[in-house]
Structure formats: C-alpha cells, structure tokens
C-alpha cells in the first residue's frame, strides 16, 4: 500500500513537472516569437520613417519619453542607424527569424517525431544566425566604441556577443557533423541563449523603466556586465535539466 502511494506521488510530481515545463516553454515561445516579429518589422518601419512596433509597445508599457526621448536608442542611435541601415536591416530581420524559429529546436517531442524538419529548421537557424552576426560585426566595425549606445563598455559586450554566437554556431555544426549529439545540444543551448540576450535586455528595459527613473542608456550601463553571463547560465540550466531527464528516461 505504501509503495503504491509512493509510486502515485512520484507519478503526480512527474506530471506536474511536465506541465510546468510546457507552460514555461509556451510562455517563452510566445515572448521570443513576439519580439522576433517586432525585430523583423523594426527596420521596415525605420525605412518608412514610422515608429516601430517595439517602441510603440514600450511607450505603452513605460512612457513616450522612455522610448523616444533622451537616453533612448530611438533618439541617440538614429544617425548611426541611418548610415548603416542596410546592414542593420539584415542583422535585425535575420535575428528576428532566429528568435522566432530557434525555440522549437529545444522541444524534445518535436525533435523525435519530426527529425527531418528539425534538421532543416536547424540549418536555416544556423545560417541566419551566422549571417546576422556577421552583419552586426560589420556595423560595429564602422562605429567607434564611444558611438555605440551606452558607450564603450556596452560596445565591447556587443562585439563579444556576436563573436560568441558565431563561435558556438560553428561548434554546434561541427559537433553534429561528427555525430556528437550531446555536444551539439550543449552548443546550441548556449547559442540560442546568447541570441536571446536581445529580448532579455528589453525585459530589463521594461522592468527598470517602469519602476525607476532610469533611461534605456543608464539601464544598459548597469546590465552590460551581467547580461552575457546570465544568458550562458540559462543555457547551462536547460542543458543540465535536459541531460538529467534523458538519463532518467534511459534508466527507467
């Protein structure tokens, strides 16, 4: 009797865990896909001389001054964005595609039930990530560090982010070509976590913008030291939980 109750309790905890993962992944997918669409639209609006969906949403959540006033990307980066608008158009639209499709690669049921689609989406993702980051580096190479939004510290962080995304993408591709699935999953987790630095930074903008008097530039200055490590920790957490889940499934 006691054994049966223990087994039922363990089964209930397992079902709750599955439900929690589904809810978390679903919420995460909605956020990154939503921001991916906004990133895709950003420079279409810029070319047309219109306000971007993201800035309009941010203005509703915080204020017009925060989105369009002093200390905002909209106001402080307009000159550099205008100079490199074609590079940045490619960078942001391809990055938006990465965000919109990348999360699906981490759904184990999708990987197992549709492996061919998983591989095709993975190839598209890696190609767009590499090209997006290359265009980002080309943009940064034309902008002095003091001209980067929030200054040199954040500029160095952007250089590091782009190089890390390219490096982890190459390592992920090399691993899967060598049939090292576990290493491939680990590098892809790090890669997508780094790609998600952009929407994560916007979450910080919304959070601190709505609770303090800080501008976007000031928030960036404070967040730049912890943003990339935080993204890598997120990737490590996913990889660790996925690895342990696979071990449990193989042992049972």
N, C-alpha and C positions, 0 to 999 in steps of 0.2 A: 504493500500500500504506500509506504513512504517512498519507495523507489519510483512508483508511478507518479506520485505528486511531484517529485523532484524532476522527473522527465518532462511532465507537463509544464512546470515552471520554466525549465530551460527552453522548451519549445516556444512558450509565450514570449520570453525575453528575445529569442531569435526573431520572432515575427515583428516585435516592436522595433528591433534594430533594423530590420529590412524596411519597415515603414518609415522610420526616421531617415534612413539613407535616401529613400525615394523622395520624400518631402524636401530634404536638403538639396538633392541633385536637381529636382524640379524647380525649386526656387532659384538656385544658382543658374540653371539654364535660362530661365526667363530673364534674369538680370543681365547676363552676358549677351544673350541674343538681342535684348532690347538696346543695350548700349552699342552692340555691333551694328545694328541698323542705324543708330544715330551717328556713329563714326563714319559709316558708309555715306550718309547724307551730308556730312559736315562740309566738305568742300564743294559739293554741288550747290549748296546754299551760298558758300563763300564766293564762288564764281558768279552767281546771280546777284550778289550784293544784298542777300537776305540774311536774316538772323537764323542761326542753326537750331535744329530741334533740341539738341542738348542744352544750349544756352537758354533757350526759352523754358525748358523744363526746370533747369537750375534756378532761373529767375522766379519761377512759381514756388519752388521749394525754399529758397532763401530770400533773394531780393534782386531787383534790376541792377542796383549798384554793385552787388557782389559779382554778377555775371558780366556786366558791360562797363563798369566804372574803373576807377583807379585800382591797380593791383590785379586786374583780371587778364586772362590770356587774350580775350577779345580785343582789349584796348592796347596792351603792351606788345603783343606779337604781330599786330596787323601788318607792319612794314615788312618783317621777315617772311611772314606767310605769303604776302603778295609777291615778293621776289622769288620765292621757291614754290609757288602754288602748284605747279605740275608735279614736282617731286612729292610734295605733301599730299596731293590728291591721290597719287598711287599708294603712298605709305598708309594713309588712313583708310582708304577703301579696302585695300588688301588686308590690313589689320582687322578691319570690321568683319571680313569674311572668316578670318582665323577664329575670332571670338565666337562668331555665330555657329560654326561647324565643329570647332575643336572639342567642346564638352561631350559630344556624342561618342567620341573615341574612348571615353572612360566608363561607358555603360557596358558592364561585362555581358549582359544578356544580348546586347546588340553585336558585340564582338563575336560571340559564339554562334548566334543564329544567322548572321549575315557577314561572314568573314570577307567575302569578295568586296562588298560595299564598304566595309571597314577599311580595307586596304586602299580602295580608290579614294575614299574621303581622306585617308591619311596622306596619300601622295599629294592631293590638292592642298591639304593643310600645310605640309612641309614646304611645298613650292611657294605658296603665297606668303608664308612666314619668312622664308629666306629673302624673297624679293622685297617684301615690305620693310624688313630691317635694313636691307641694302640701300633702299631709297631713303630711309631715315638717316643712315650714316652719311649719305651724300648731302642731305640737307644740313646736318650738323657740321660737315666739313666746310660749309660756306658761311657759317655763323660763328663769330667769335664767342668764346665762353661767356664773356660779360654780356653778350646779347641774348643768350639763352634765357628763357623765362625763369625767374628766381635767381639767376646768376650762375657763377662757375660751378658751385657745388652740385646743383641740380643738373647742369650741363654734363659734368663728368658722370653722374649717375645715368643719364640717358645714353651716353657712349657705352658705358658698361652694360646697360640693359640690352642694347642692340647686339653687342658682341656676344653676350651670354645666350641670347635667343638663337643666333646663328650657330654658335658652337654646340649647344645642346641639340639643335635640329640635325646637324651633321652627325653627331654621336648617336642619336636615335636611329637615323637612317642606316648608319654603319652597323649598329647592333642588330637590326632586323635582317639586314643582308647576310650577316653571319649567323642568323637563326638563334640569336641570343634574346629570346622574348622578354625575359625578366629585366635585362639591362635596357632594352628598348622601352619598356613600360616606365622604368625609372626616369630615363632621359626625357621621355615625352611628358611625364608629370611635371618635371622641372620646367620644361619648355613652355607648357601651357600656363603654368603658374606665373611665369615671367610675362607672358603675353597679357595675363590678367592684371598686371601692375597698373595698366591704364584705367580700367574701370574701378579698380580698388582705390586708386588715387582720387577718383571722382566721388567715391563714397566718403572719403576723408573730407573732401571739399564740402559736401552736403552736410556732414555731421558737424564739423567745426564752424562752417559758415552759418549754420542755423543756431548754434549755441554760443558763439563768441563774436567779437567784432573784427576778427582776423580776415585779411583778404586772401584770395587764392595764392598770391605770391608768398605771403607770410606762412600760410599753411604748408606750401611746398617746401619752404626752407626748413621747417621743422620735421616734415615727414621724410625728406630725401635720405636721411641717414638710416631709416628703418624699413623703407618700402621694399627694397630688393631682398633683404634677409627675411622679411615677413612672407614674401611670395615663395621663397625657397622652402621655408618651414611648412607652408601649406602643401607644397608638392611632396615633401617628405612625409607629412601626415597621411596623405592619400596613398602614397606608395606603401607605407608601413601597414595601414589597415587592409589594403588590397592583398598584400603579401600574406598577412596572417589569416585572412579569410580563405585564400587559396590553400594554405597549409591545413586549415581545419577541414575544408571540403575533401582534400585528398586523403586525410587520415580517417575520415568517417566512412 
